[in-house]
Amino acid sequence: MKSSFIYHFFAISFILILLSDTALAQDNDQPATIIVDQSGSVHPWNHLKVNNDPDNFQFAIVTDRTGVHRPGVFLDAVHKLNLLQPEFVVSVGDLIEGYTRDEQEIYRQWDEFHGFIRQLQMPFFYVPGNRDYMYDVMARIWEEKLGPSYYHFIYKDVLFLCLNSEEAIRGSSMGGIEKPQYDYIKKVLEENQEVKWTLLFMHQPLWIMDNTRYWKDVEKLLKDREHTVFAGHHHHYVKYTRNNNKYFTLATTGGISQLRGPNFGEFDHVVWVTMTDEGPVIANLLLEGIWHENVVTEELTDMIDAERIMIEPVFEENYFREGDFKIKITNDANYPMWTIFRFGTSKHLNPQIVEFQKSIPPNSVEQIDITLNSFKNVRLKDIDPIPLYAWFVYSYEDGREIKLNESYKLAPIKKEFFGQSESEVILDGKLDEWTGLPYRGNIKSTLTDNVDEYTGDYDAHYEFNVMYDEDYLYLGMAVWDDELKNKKNGSFWDQDAVLINLDARPARISANGRGNNRFKDFIYLNIIPSTSRKNPPRIYQEERLPEGIRVVTKKSVQGFDMELAIPIAYIQSNGGENWETIRLNVCYFDHDENSSRTGIWWYPEWTSKTNFIGSGILFKTLAD
């Protein structure tokens, strides 16, 4: 069906170009028209009654409405677009919540959205997002109600390409362009080489992603022409300079957001585009005000996301009396950074200094040593971490002050070790090779979610150990669970599961990890155990994990046992040939029939406020 549509599209478009005096160069005294194939019973736009003035060429872009939408925001944007009176509006996807195979619910969501668009006084062009096109049934309903998922039109000598970034690998941050769409783009560009500008619209910003199939080939086609690219998906505005042109990821028009403001690229907006002979002029119209296109640049994003603090953990054997924490402060920006540290209180730890203030010059590093002591020897496992609050203020180029704050927790850590396997490890789910499982997750561990529903070790707990050989790092784990909940096709979030986080970078880096960049900086291994010999364990987004990871689970009297193998090649690629440490965290999510869910963490979750520097670091011991 798609190939037939494309054939008829080009045939009709060619005839239109031959017969129309307004195909590429239109009389400035006459209202311009959108040139697009109008065959078929449905189309990816609402109507073609262009709201245009021959002397102006202005249109608007709306971005992500959904991803846990905030009711009323998008409709407010529709009303404000009617006040602004652009000639037409283009989207970059995520128009409905989607992520369901329930046809009735999908139709309901589209009917709701079309209700919003019916209130818009100008044409609206649809572009699919991952939430609009995730499953086959959603793609089918898209084509049923809206027609093709990628298309183009020409207006006042400008080529508009509306693309489907969800075509190749459907899912969040997993988009791409397949060969048929690439061939379509190539043909359209070849047939419209003389347009004065080319604008591309898609949902996911493929230029910052891997495994996007033909997207890099599309960029090569664009290399020698004036063009601008708009995308959404990240709910975070950033302007990029790429291919000698401007590429934008847009913020939100109602999608979930912390709404921290322009400095963070987090705001509700529509983009106002004025086409000129020199290209598009971009104005970001916040629903509460107006900002220029440099509201957040790639430079500012890098500055905000930079690691400013690196704290070296202190390791002890069993007790702690006093130790020096080395803190490295880095300012990689081209602007001075005023830094303030202030300690909170702890039951056991006392800082030598309570507050530190200093201006760190641009592109420089400062190191300070802060002594913590205890009034008496305290067992390491009993120590209450001390909070460290940090504030950073940059004097930015346009007179803005960029104010950031972070908090950390410091505590001395027991130096734990793991050794080399004494015999061959056979991955069969049996724990015969394991001489002991010294690490535990139980009632004394960090608990999350439905804590009140967790009744203690009888309800659920686990023990585990780690060892290695020349080829693999191994983890053996025994789980006790009085009520094992396992669904063959269920979600990862509504049944029992094991979560393994493993950061193989050197300790000075991994110790400061805060759970960001999962799959990139550390392994995020979410496992649904199998209680049947016929079915292997299920692994969340397995395609994003390093190759060669193996896991086996085996039902036991008390629950299940698990053996996991991670290639040493991965450890070496992150920690170096002579790697010495790993940073590990383990969690068991216990689901009971009353739908309660409790997370039992070995150490606090790395993304949580209770996480402390260096938790979970294990040292490798060498064979004799």
Secondary structure, 3 states (H helix, E strand, C coil): CHHHHHHHHHHHHHHHHHHCCCCCCCCCCCCCCCECCCCCCCCCECCCCCCCCCCCCEEEEECECCCCCCCCHHHHHHHHHHHHCCCCEEECCCCCCCCCCCHHHHHHHHHHHHHHHCCCCCCEECCCCHHHHCCHHHHHHHHHHHCCCCEEEEECCEEEEECCCECCCCCCCCCEECHHHHHHHHHHHHHCCCCCEEEEECCCCHHHCCCCECHHHHHHHHCCCCEEEEECCCCCCEEEEECCEEEEECCECCCCCCCCEHHHCECEEEEEEEEECCEEEEEEEECCEEEECCCCEHHHHHHHHCCCEEEECCEECCEEEEEEEEEEEEECCCCCEEEEEEECCCCCCEECCCEEEEEECCCEEEEEEEEEEEEEEEEHHHCCCEEEEEEEEEECCCCCEEEEEEEEEECCEECEEEEECCCCCCCCCCCCCCCCCCEEECCCCEEEECHHHCCCCCCEEEEEEEEECCCEEEEEEEEEECCCCCCCCCCCCCCCEEEEEEECCCHHHHCCCCCCCECCCEEEEEEECCCCCCCCCEECCHHHCCCCCEEEEEECCCEEEEEEEEEHHHHHHHHCCCCCEEEEEEEEEEECCCCCEEEEECCCCCCCCCCCCCCCEEEECCCC
